[in-house]
Amino acid sequence: QVQLVESGGGLVQHGGSLTLSCTASGSFFNINTMGWYRQAPGKQRELVATIHNGGGTNYADSVKGRFTISRDNTKKMVYVQMNSLKPDDTAVYYCNANIQRFIGGAFVGYWGKGTLVTVSS
């Protein structure tokens, strides 16, 4: 089975920083894109940032310049460094990874269970 486990969420003050981590574990052959999404209360899940295994990144406009996504392919981990946090960043943050279970198999998206980030005003 494939598991994605997030860590690093918590309560932080407006303007503060937080780093989220996500580890992929289980039996699989390859990971291409990894990323972070978030869902605020009463809202749909939205993209935060993604990073391809080659290093290419993509960010939501709302976090550009404040958040930095990175990954460690040897550790099968993805991170997001979040700076200048705002109350609007309050959400459950989910890790996502496109994983190929077997050689020649399709890439399938997997999700973690999420970690809550609360930014106080």
N, C-alpha and C positions, 0 to 999 in steps of 0.2 A: 504494500500500500504506500501511497505517497502522502506525506503530511507537510504542511506549511505551518510553522509556529512563529507567531509574532511576539515581540517583547519590547519594553521600553516606554509604554504609555504611562500616563499619569496626569497629575494636576500641575499646571505651570502658570505663572503670571503673564499678563499681557507684556509682550516684548521679550519674553524669555525664549529659551531654546530647549530642544528635546531631540533625541536621536532614537529612531525606531529601528529594530533589527528583525529579520525574518530568516529562518533556517528551513531549508528543504531537506527532508529525510525520506528514507524508504528505498524501494528498488526502482530505479529508472536509468535510462541510457543518457539522456541529454536534456538540457534546459536552454531555451533560447531567451525570449523576453521575460523579464521579471519586472514587477512594478508594485506600486502602492495606489490604492483607491480609498475613498472615505465616504462615509454616509453620516450626515448630520440628522438630528431628530426631525422627522417629518419631510425629509428630502430624499431624493434618489441618490444611489451610489454614483460617485463621480471619480474621474481620473484625477490622480495627484501627479504621478510621474512614472515613467517607464524607462527601462534600460535594457538594451539588447546585449547579448553575450559578447558582441564586438565592441561594446562601449557606447554606442549611440544612445542619446537620451531624448526624452520628450517630457515637457512639463505643462501642466495647466497654467493658463495665464495668471490665475489668482495666486500662484505660489512662485512664479518665476522671480529669481533674484533673492528669494528667501529660503527656499528648500534646495537641497542637493541630494540626488540619488546616486548611489554607488553600489558595487557588488564585488564579491570575492568568489570567483568561480571555483577555486579549489575547496573552499569551505561551503559552497552552495548557499551563500548568504547574500541578502540584499539589505541595504540600509537606506534610510532617509534622514538626513540632518535637517532639522527644522529650526530656523532662526526667525527672530522678529515675529513671534507668534501673536496672533490676534484672536479675540473671542470667536470670530467667524471661522477659525480653524478647528473649533471644537467639533469632534466627530469620532466615530469608531473608524479606525484605520485598518484596512484589510490588505494583506499581502496577496499577490497573484503571481503565478508562474505558468508559463507554457512549457509543458514537459512531455518528452517523448519517452514512453515506457520501454520500448524495444527498438532495436535497429530496424529502420524501415517503417516503423509505426508512425501514426499521426501524432502531431503535437496537440495536447489537450490542456485546457486551462484549469488550474487548481486554485483553490482559495484557502486562506487561513481563516481562523474563527474571529479574528479582529482584536484590536487593542484600543482601549478608550483613551483619547486625548482630550483633556478639558483645559481650556485657557480662560483664566479668570480676568475680569476687567478691572 
